[in-house]
Amino acid sequence: MADTLFKVLYSYGKRKPLNDNGDEEKRSLNRRVTIVWRLSGPPATGSALRDSLRDTAAVVGKTFVLRNVLFYRDMHYPLPVSFPTLKELLAIMKEHSGLRVEIQGHVCCMPENMDGHDIETKKDDLSVQRAKYVYAYLASRGIDTSRISYKGFGASRKIYPKETDQEQMLRNRRVEIRILGW
């Protein structure tokens, strides 16, 4: 999906009415478009990922959240703010030819034993698709696939087990990397 100013994130049709459709007035209220406008600030400065990986021996076996790799709801496409972090991960992988990682995808807003529904693939494997996106990003830019793998965990490893606001949901829709070897 190309980056554009506006994105169609999801549509519900009859699935999420505002009311019970009991009369014409109520039905007319259900025929609507809801636009959510979210401003995102500039990406964080500095290199938090690079700083985390400074002590190479100590990080093997550890998992790191790719903090600014965030996803559109119900999709495996990252928000535009994600690309500086993806580029940083790519640079680190290129600088350290022995670095091997497992890319781990996660979703929000679901019971622990479930995965999200990806509206693009029409399958209940959203966490897998998010991890696979990062895998494909790295592989298509020259990282040997023997150094990277991916796995989805659905909603089983939430940062915020009971999401109470949009920010917590956004943070649960994430990708992490687990360092397998250096």
Buried (B, 14 or more C-beta within 10 A) or exposed (E): EEEEEEBEEEEEEEEEBEEEEEEEEEEEEBEEEEEEEEEEEEBEEEBBBEEBBEEEEEBEEEEBBBBBBBBBBBBBBBBBBBBBBBEBBBBBBEEEEEBBBBBBBBBBBBEEEBBBBBBEBEEBBBBBBBBBBBBBBBBEEEBEEEBBBBBBBBBBBBEBEEBEEEEBBBBBBBBBBBBBEB
